[in-house]
Amino acid sequence: ISGITYLDHAGSALFPESLLKAFTDDLKNNIYGNPHSQNISSKLTYDTIEHVRYRILQHFHTTAEDYTVIFTSGCTAALKLIAESFPWIPEGTKQHSSRFCYLTDSHTSVVGMRGITASMNVLSVPIKPKEILLAKSRLPAEEQNCTTPHLFSYPAQSNFSGTKYPLSWIQDIKSGKLCPTKTPGKWFVLLDAASYVSSSPLDLGVHQADFIPISFYKIFGFPTGLGALLVNNRIAPLLRKTYFGGGTAAAYLAGEDFYFPRKSIAERFEDGTVSFLDIIALKHGFDVLEKLTGGMEKIKQHTFALTHYTYTVLSNLKYANGAPVVRIYSDTDFSNPDVQGPIINFNVLDENGEVLGFSQVDSMASLHNIHVRTGCFCNTGACQMHLDISNEDIQRNLQAGHVCGDNIDLVDGRPTGSVRISFGYMSSFEDAQTFLNFIIATRLSKSDTETPLQPVIKPTTESVPDDHLSFISADKLSPMLQISDGELRNIPSQAETTGSWQPLEPVADSIRAAVSETAVPTCRKGGKPITVAKIYLYPIKSCSAFEVTEWPVGNQGLLYDRNWMVVNQNGVCMTQKQEPRLCLVNPSIDLKQKIMVIQAEGMDPISLPLEDSTGKAVVCESKVCSHRVKTYDCGERIAGWLSTFLGRPCRLIRQSSDMKSKSHQKNTKGLSSATNISLSLVNEAQYLLINVASILQLKEHISARLKEPLEIEELIQRFRANIVISAPESFEEEEWAEISIGALQFQVVGPCSRCQIICIDQQSGERNKEILQSLSAARGRKTNFGIYLMNQPLLSFFSDILSVGSEVLPVLKENTEIQPPTASEEKCSG
């Protein structure tokens, strides 16, 4: 927007056009339904929301192991949630009562929490910034073991002055080094980060506050009305909640006082349907922010450079009589971005030192198309402290008709507020100069400024015009002002890890020998032998099968089975449910050349190395059927190939080998409770087994409903199994508890509840809904077909070979009824 100088980035960031385009393109290409439903569009929404949660945690350098993201309508709603759910102990009990302590330099929404605590009979204690540094005396030893919970709240950055309060206070408060009050108990810390995170990086891996409320419009400008509360998982189980809205209950009774909350902390506190389209927009916000700026550290340095320059010039402006033009309200000398944010708060003075009302300054600025913020900025405590306004003054001003947010800027000649300018990543050197020229043009006469404005210190930044304000590209963000107090340098630290698969032959031989002596079936009697008829692996999840006659078995199943997956532009897994043409993508593995070759009709073949590149790529978190997985991107070449073939933006990602055992595990029923089975990018288990005899019986039911009968081979492909066996009886596999194939032992973990993927012809990508309906009719309204297998952990750390023709030795289960997956965990063989 040409001609406008926007200097209220602390109030709200401005959104770039590229963010809106990416978001609207996303909405054009995808259907997002209510995440509380179970249809395809709703599951896409749910998965995308979960991906955004991980992206938020990644942005703040933490993980879901340490923090939970609860979406709210904004930072204020997050603060209200804390006040309502914190485990307060009220006055009048036998225990020591809780205290709510807050810094007086806090946003109204923080101070307002005391209204809730008061209703709970909990005492609130305001503390001034200077007082907290004096609260260093420790409690007596006998009182240090008290567990009464107290809450201390302070802003990481003052929204009034830009002062950055020490993040070290978090640990000092929690450890008892700093004691806001002398009351015994355990202190928890609420870090109001709304202002801070708009222009500075926050590392929650280092500074582990218990609660961090944020508003996203202060970072991206869009969407508005969406915030989040990041809750440390150590305190999360202690939070209490009375009201329960839609989506928060695992079960409840309408006629009786019975309610059981959902297990997930996020789902428990997100009452009703979240603003899912706004949440999806956040993903594009993070992408665009990184693309335009290069990251929060560069934003921090760039905005500080502009602030330092503006402060230096502004503070040196003098009238002819030597009187200052402005009075700046600050606790720092603007020499260090670690203690000062990109905010300058001031009032304009006349030649006699009298304050010009902020409304007058605002009106003049508007005439020059300069947008500033005036008033007390929802921070009465800081306003009182810096403008020397007493409590009595506030009450007298109210009696004089002044209320927060109005234009009454002077009462009895004294200011009721001030002017604030603030910079964001879009701000340019020209914005700073425009503002300074405005102050000079409106306050100083020609005799005061015989020479044009010369910057005392010129920042090393360049403005880059764009179609939406003045964007600063990543390579043009100023690293730092060349100032006397030294430069700050951003030195990235990247840890590289590598992993490779190597079978342990000596160990393997000894275990094979042990298994051959113990793996003897005891229950199945007589009948023809059962053998392995076919073996399939699916290197790329939801893409075409790769048929083999023998194949190595790793600790996650068939080697390279579902090690890769295709994701959309939001990083969410794509399956044939959303994109049936994935079945036309044909990957094959060449173990000798150590490559995967991918082919599709009308496309030149493309190959990828099998060697794991974890150490060379950025590892990110994705989600597969409610499981979190660590993955890395496979690059632009294959992304372009897939996007061209599928006709939509997508990328190929691979599971990170060094994270497999930690990131995607399943506690397997019947095994030791301490045993975790490692999974690849499968939905439910390492292997899926189907029986040819079962296929033949199902084929009879389906053929009766179809105009053209299906071939047996086509049906086998639709069910996307890893192991196809030839057994005498149909569905006898559903009676098995374990099976042995050669030296390999497998446990049956349950039936596979089928989804609509079986309706897709794996050769053409065409849908036929009759397949699923026929399966349901044939199986008495159930859609179970095939069984899931897990490899016994005894053999999970070496490679063996699974071969066509091998004999299958089953062990019958004692209880013949296997519980299917719950409705919320509908599985498919993608």
N, C-alpha and C positions, 0 to 999 in steps of 0.2 A: 504494500500500500504506500505508494510514493507520497512524499510530502509530510508524512506523520512521523514524529519522533516519540516512540513509546518507551516510557521510563517507569513502568509499574510492573516489572517482571516478578517482584516479590508478591504482588497481588495475584497475578496470573501470568503464566508463560503464554506466548503466542504460538499457535500451531502452524507448522509449515504446510504448504499446499501438497507436498509429497505425502504427508501423513494421511490427509483426507483422501487422496487418490488411491493410496494403497488400501485404505480401509474400505472405500466404496467398491473398489475392484474385488476385494475379498467378498463383500456382500453380494456382488453380482454373480460371482462364481460358485458360491456355496449357499446352502439353505441351513440356517441355524434355528433349531427349535428349542422349546423349553427344556432346560437340562434335567428337569424332574421327570420327563417322559422317557420312554425306552426305545423310541423309533430311531431310525438312522440319523436324521437331522439333529435329534436331541442328543444322541450319543456323541455326535461330532461336536456339538456345543460343549458338552461336559468335558470331553477330552481336551478341547482347546482351552477351556477355563483352567484345567489342571496344568496344562503346559505354561499358561501365563503365570500361574502361581510359582512354578519353578523358575521362570524368567525373572520374576520379582526378587526371589531369594538369591538368584545368581547375581543380580544387579547390586545387591547389598552384601555380596561375598559370604553367603551362608547357605545352608542346605535345609531340607525338610527334616533332617534328623534333629536340628536345633531349634527351628522356628516354624510356626504355622501362620499362613496368610489368611486372615479373615476379611473378606470384602465388606465394606460399609458404604454409606452414602457420602462419606467424606471424613476428614480428620475429626471434626466435631462429633460425629456419630461414633467414631472409634473411642474417643475420650469418654463419652457418655456410657458406652458399653463397659469400659474399665471400671468406672465409678459404680455401676450397677452390679457387676459380677465379682469384684475383688472380695476376697474372704475376710471382710472387716469383722473385728470383735468390738461390739459396742460398749459404751460406758455402763457401769452398774453390774457387771458380771464379776465372778470370782477371779477371772484372769485379768492380766494387764490389758487395757483397751488399746485399740489401734489408733494411729494418727495418720492423717493425710497432710503431708507437708509439700508446699509448692513454692517455687521462686516467684517473687513479686513481679519480675520481668517475664511474665507469662501471658499467653493469649487468653482472651476472655473465656474461651471454651475450656481451658484448663482450670481457671479460677472458678468457673461455674460448676465444676465437679463437687464443690463444697456444699452445694444445695442438696445433692443426693446423699453425701456423707452425713450431713446434718440430720436428714430424715431418718438415718440409720443410727443416730445417736453416737456418731463418731466425730471427734474433735479435729478441726482443720487448723493448720499452723502455717501462716505465711512467713517466709524468710527472705530477707534482702540478699542480693548477690554478695555484698561484702561480709555479711554475717556467716555465710556458709563456710568461708575460709577460716573463720575463728572457731568453728565447731569441731575441733580436732581431738578433744579429750575423750578417752575411751571410757566405757562403762566399767563399773566394778566387776571382777571376775565372776561373782555369784549371779550377776544379772545378764551375763553374756550368753547364757544358754537358753534364755527366754525365746519362745518361738512365736510370740504374738506378731502377726504380719502388719507392717507399716508400709506406706507408699510415699516415695519422694518423687516429685515431678519437676523437671526443668527443661528449658528449650536448648537444643543443640546450637541454635542460632536465634538471637533476638530478632523478631520480625519488626521491631521498632528501629533499632540502631545497627543491626547487622553484627553485633558482638557475638563471637562464637565462644560459648562456655566450654570448659575442658571436658572432653569425653572421658578423661581419667576419673572424673567424679563418679562414674558408674561403678567402677570396681571399688573406689574408696568408700562410697556409701554402703555398698553391699558387704564389704569386709569389716565395716565398723570403724575404719580409719577416720571417716568424717561422720559425725553424728548430728543430724539436723535438730533433733531434740534429745533430751537426756532420758527419754522413755525406753525401758528395756524392750527388746524384741528383734525381729528379723526384718531388715529393710529390703524392699523391692524398688526398682527404679523405672519410672516412666520417662522416656526420652521423647519429647515433642520434636519430631524431625521434619515437620511440614515445611518450614522455611529453609532449613539447612540442606535438604536433599535436592532442592531445585537447582543448586549450583555447586554442590560439593559431594565427593564420594564418601559413603558411609560403609565402614567395614564392620559388620556385626560379628564376624569371626573373631575380631579383636575386642570390640567394645560391646559386650553382651548385655545390653539392657533387657529388662523383662518385658516391657511394652514399648512399641514404636508405632505411633499413629502417623499416617501420611495422607496427603491429597495429591492425586495424580495430575490435576490440571496445573498445579504449580510447577510440575516438571515438563509436561508436554503441551499444555494449553488445551488439550482435548484428549479424552472426554471430560466434561465437568460432571459434578454430582457423583463422583466415584472416588472412594478412598479405601484405605486398608489399615488393619491393625495387625502388626507383626507381633506375635506372642511367643515368648520363649517357652519351649515345650516343658521346661522344668516347673513353671508356674501354671501352665495351662490346665492341668488336672484339678487344680485347687479352685478354679473359677466357678462361681455359682450362678445359676440362671433360673428364673421363675417362669417367665413367659416362654411359650414355645409356638413358633409359627410354622407354616408349611415348609416341608423339606427338612425339618430339624428332628423329627421324631422317628425312632426305629419302630415304636409301637405305642399306642395310647388307646384308652377307652373313652368314648363320648359320654357314657352313662355312669362311669365311676371315676374316682380320682386315681387314675393309673396312667403313668407316662414314663416311657423309657427312651432316653435320648440316643441319637446316633453316636457311633463310636468316634467318628472324625470330629475333632475340635472345630474345624472350619464349618462343617455342615451343621454342627450343633448350634452355632451362634449366627449363622446367616439365615435369618428368618425370612421366609417367603422366597420368591424367585429373585436371584441376584440380577443385576443389570448386565446381562450376559453379552449383549452387543457392545456395550461400553468396555467390558472386560476384554473382549476380543480386540477392540481398538488399541488397547495397551500394548499388545504384541507389536503392532506397527509403530507405536510410539517409541518403543525401545529400539527397534530396527532403524528408524529414521534418525533418532538422536545419535546413535552410534555412527551412522553413515555421514551425517553432517558435521559432527564434532570430533569424533575419535575417542569419546569417553568423558566421564565426569571429571577426571583430573585435568584434562585440557580445558573443560568448561570453567573449572575453578580458577585456573591460571588466567584464562582469557578475561573473565569477568572481573577478577581482582585487578588486572592491569588497567582496565578502563576505570575502575573505581579509584584506584590509587592516583591515576592521572587527574581525574576530575576533582578529587579531594585536594590534591596539591595546588591546582590552579584556583579552585574556589576559596580555599582557606587563605590564599595570598591576595585576594582581591581587596583593594582598599579605596576608600573615598579620598578626595583631595586633602581632607583634614587628617588622614591617617586612620580613620575609623574603619573597622571591618565591614564588609558588605553583608556577610552572613554570620550566623552563630550556628556552629555545627555541634550536634549532640552525639557524642561518641565516648566510648570507654577505651579506645585504642588510638594509635597514631597512624593507622592505615599502612603499616610497614610490613605486615605479615598476614598472608592469606589463611594461615592456620588459626588466627584469632579474630579476623575481620572478614565478614562476608561482603557481597557486592551491593551494599545499601549505604546511602548517605542521607542522614536526617538533619534537617536544619530549619531555621527561620531566617527570612530576609530582614535586614535592619536598615534604618535610614541613617543619614549622616550623624544624627544625635544618639544613635544606639537604641532607638525605639523599634520595637518589633512591628513589621507590617503583617497584617492579618493573613493567614494562609489562604483564605478565600480570594483575597485580592491577587495573591501570587498565582493561584490556580486559574483564575479568570484570564490573567495576562498570558500565562503559559498556553492556555487553550487558543488564544488569538494567534499564537505562533505555532499552532498544531503540535504542541508538546504535551504529552499526557503524563501527569504526575499523580501522586496520591497525597491527600491531606487529611488532617484530623489527629486522632490518637491511635489509629490502626488496630483497634480491638486489643489494645495493650495499655490499659489505664495505669498499671503499676510502673512501667517504664516511662510513660508520659509524665507521671507525677515526679519520678526520680530525676529525669533530665530537665524538665521545665520548672522544677521546684514548686509544684502545685501541691498544697496540703490537702488533707482530707476535708477540712473545713471549706477550702476553696472549691472542691468538687461539689459539695452540697450547696454552697452559695451560687455557683454557676448554674446548678439545676434550678434553683429558685429564680434565677435571672432568665430562665427559659432555654438554657443551653442543654441539649441532649447529644449523646453520641451520634456522630454522622451528619450533624447539621452544619450550617454555614456561619454560625456565630463563632467567630475566630478570636475575638477579643472581648474580655469582660473587665471593666475598670482599667483598660489599657494593658491588661496582662493577657498573654496568649493562652488559649484553651487547647491548642494543638500545634502542629508543625507541618512541614512539607517533607515528603520522602521521595527520593528517586532511587531506582534500583535497576541493575543491569542483568541481562540474561545472555544465553549463548548466541542469540540473534543480534545482540547489540553490537554496534560498530564504533570506531573512533569518531566517525562523523556524528553519531548520536551525541557523544560526549561534547564535541565541539559546538554542535547546534545549541545544546542546553547552556553551555558557558557563554556563548555569544548572546543568547537571550538574556541572561542575567546582566551582562555588560551593557547591552543595548537599552535595557529598561531601568538600570540603576545608576550607571555612570555617564557623566556628560562627556562631550568631546575633549574637554580640557583634561579630564581624568584619564582618557585613553588616546593620547596623541599618536600612538603607534598601534597597529593592529595586534590582536591577541596572539601572543607567541606562547606555545606550551612550554611550561617549565621543564617537563619531562615528556617526551613523546613516546608512546608505547609502540612496540614493534608489531603492530597489527595493521592489516589491510582490510578494507571493506570490499565485499564482493556482492554486487547487486544481483538480485534474483527477482522472480516474479512475485515474491511475497516478502516484503520488507528487505532487509539487508542480511543475507545469510553469510555465515563465516564457514567456509569449508574446513575439513579436518586439518589439512596441511597449512591453512592460513590462520588458524587460531594462534594468538600470540602466546609463546611459551612463558613469558613473564616480562614485566617492565624491567628495563635495565636501570635499576635503582641502586642507591648506595648501600642499602641494607642487604644486598645479595640476591642472587637468583635462586628460585626453587626449581629443582629438576625432578621430572617424573621418570623414574627408572623402573621400567616394567620388569617383573620377575616371573619367569615361566619355567615351570618344572616339566621336564620331559621324561615320559616313561615309555617303555617298550615292553612288549610281551610276545611270546611265540609258543607254539605248541610243539612239544617233544614227547613222544611216548617213552615210558620208562620200562624198557624191555626186561631187565632182570627181575624187577618187581612184578611185572605183568606175568611172566612165566610162573612164578611161585604162586600167584593168586589164582591163575588158571588151574593149576594142579589142585589147589585147595577147593575150588569150586566144583571141579569134576568129581570130587569125592562126596560133596555134600548136596549138590543140586539134583536131588532125585525126586521126581514127582511121586506123590503118595495116593492121589485120589482118582484120577481118571483111569478107567479100566477098559481094556479092550478097544475095539474099533480100529479104523484105518489111521495111519500116522498123519499128523498135521505138519505141514511144511510151509516155509516162506515162499510165496509165489512171486511177489514183486517187492521192490524197494524203491521208494521215492524220497528225494529230498527237495526242499524248496529254498534255495540259497537266499532269494529275495522274498520276503514275506508277501503273500497274496499274489505272487507272480506264478508263472508256469512251473510245472514239476520237472525235475531232472531225474530220469529213471536210470538206475544202475543195477548191476548184478551182484556186486559186493562193494562194501564201503566201510571206511574206518568209523569207529564209534569213539567219541570224545566224552568229556565230563558233562556236556550239556545235551547229548543226544548224538545223532548222526553229524559227523564233522561238517561244519559250514552250513548246517540246516538252519534257515531263518536267521542268519547272521546280519543280514541287511534288510532295510525296509525303505519304502518310498514314503515321503512326508510331503504335505502341502506347504504353502508359503508360510503357514503359521507354525510349522514344525510338528503338526499332528499327523499321526500315522494314517496313511491311505490304504484302504482295503478294497476288495472287489465290491463291497457294499456301496461305496461311493463312486468307484471307478472300475466297472467291469472289464475294461480293456487291459487292465493289469495282467489278466490271464494270457494275453497275447505277447507279453514280454517273456522271452525264453532265456533264462540263465543256465549256463553249464559250467562245471568245474573241471579244470585240467590240473590234476595233482602234480604231474611231472613238470609242467611249465609254471606251476604255481600262479595260475591266473583264473579269473572268472570271465567267461565270454558271454556277452548279452546280445541277443538277436531279436529282431522283430521285423515283420513284413514291411517292405518299403524303406528300411533303415539299414545303413551300413553297420556291420557288427562292431561292437566296442568291447574292450577288455579292461579289467581292473586287476591289480595285483592282489594275491591272497595274503601277502604280508601285511600284518597289522601296522597301521600308521598312527596309532594313538599318540605317540610322542611328537608327531608333526602337525597335529590338528587340535583345534579347540574342542574339548570335551563338554558336552551339554547334556541336560537331562530331558528325557522324553517319557512317554507313558504308553504302555501296552497293556490293555485290558486290566486297568487298575494297578499294574505293577510299574514301579519306577525303574528306568534303565538308563545307563550312561552310554551315550553314543557320540560319534563324531562324523562330520560331514565328509563325503567322498569327493567333493570338488565340483568345479564349474562344468567340466567337460561332460561328465555323465549326467549332471543336472540338466544341461542343455539338451542332451540326447533324449532323456525321458520327457522333458517338457514339450519337445517337438513332437514326439510320438503320441503322447497323451493329450496334447492340445491345451495344457493348463500348466501354470507354474508349479514345479515340484522339485524335490531334491532326493538324493539317495544318501542315507546315513547308515552307519555300521555300529554294531555294539562294540563298546570299548572293552578289549580283552582284560585289561588290568582291573576293571571294575566289575566283571561278571559275577564273581562270587559274592560281592557285597550288594549289588544293585538289583538283582532280579532273582529272588529265591522263593522257594515254596516249602513250607513245612508239610511233609508228606505223612498222611495218615497211616499209622501202623509202624512207622519207623521210629527211631528214638526221638524224643521230643527236642533233643538238642541238635538234631540233624537237619541241615538245610540243603535242599537239592537245588543246584544252580540251573537256571533256564536261559535259553537264548531269547529271541524275540517272539517266542510262541505265546499263545494265550494262556494255556492251562498246564501243559505237561510237556515232557521231553519228546514223547512219541505218541502217535495216533495209529491204532491198529484196526483194520477192518477185515472181514471174512468174506471170501468169494461166495460161499454158500448163502450167506445173509444177503449179499448183493443179488444173487439169482432169485431168491424168494421175493425180495422187494421189487425186482424187475417185473415180475408177473402182475403185481398190483399197479405199478406205474403204467405198464403197457396198455392195460385196460382203459386207462383214462386219456391216453394220448392217441392222436391220429397216426403218428408214425412211431413204431417201437424203438426204444433206445438200445444201442449196442451195449454189451456188458462192459467193454473197455471205456466207453463214454461215462457210464455210471461210476466206475471205479475212480476215474479222474475227477468227477464232481465232488467226491467225498474226501479228496485231498489227504489221504493217509500217508504215513511213512512206511508202514509195514502192512502188506496185504498177504493174508495167509489163506491156505486151502485146507479147510476142515470139513469133516463129513457132515456135521449138523449146522444148520443155520442158527445164528444167535447163541451158539453154545459159549462163545467167548464172553458173554455177559455173566457167566457163572464162574469165571476164573478169579482167583485171588492173586496168583503169581504165575509167571511163565519163565521158562529157561529156553534160550536159543544158543546152542553150543555152550560156551563158557559164560555167556551173558545171562544175568538174572534180572528180571523186571518185576516190579510190583504194579498191579492194576490199581489205579487211583479213582476210577469211576467212569461212567459212560459219557460220551460226547453228545451234548445237546445241540442239535444242528440249527443253523441260522439260514438266511436266504441265499448264502453263497452257493449252496448245492443247486439252486435254481439256475445258475449261470453255466452255460455250455463252455467248457474250458478250451474248446477249439475255436469258437467264434465270438465269445463274449456276450451272446444273446441270452436274455432271461426267459424263463418259463416257470411261472409260479406253481404249475401243477405238480412239480417235483416235490416241493415241501408239503403241499397239501396231501399228496399221495402217501408220503412217508408218515404223516400224522394219522391218516386214516388206517394205514396198514398196522400201525403200532399202538392203536387205541388212544389217539390224540396226543401221544408223546412223539417227540422228534429225536429221540436218542438213536444214534447209529454209530457203532464203533466204540472202542474203549481207549482211555488214556493210560499210558505206561510211564513209569519212572525207572531209571536204571538204579539198581541197588548201590548205595554209597560205597560199598566195599570195593567196587570196581570203577569208581568215578574219576580216578586220577590217572588212568592210562588208556591208551587206545587199543581197541580190539577190532575185529572185522565181523560185520554182519553180512551174510551171503544168502542169495536166492538158493532154495533147495535145502537149506538147513532145517532140521527137525525142531518142531516147537513142542515143548513138554509143559503142559499146564498143571497147576495145582488148584483144585476147586476151593471155593471159599465156604466157610462154615455157614454164614448167613447169606442167603442167595440174593437179598435185596440190596442193591447199591444205591445210595442216595445221589440223585442228580445235582448238578450245580444249582444254586439259588437263582431265582428269576433275575436278580440284579447282576448276576454273573453269567449271563448267556454267553456261551462260548461258540467259537467257530474255528475252523481249521485253517484260517487265512495264512 
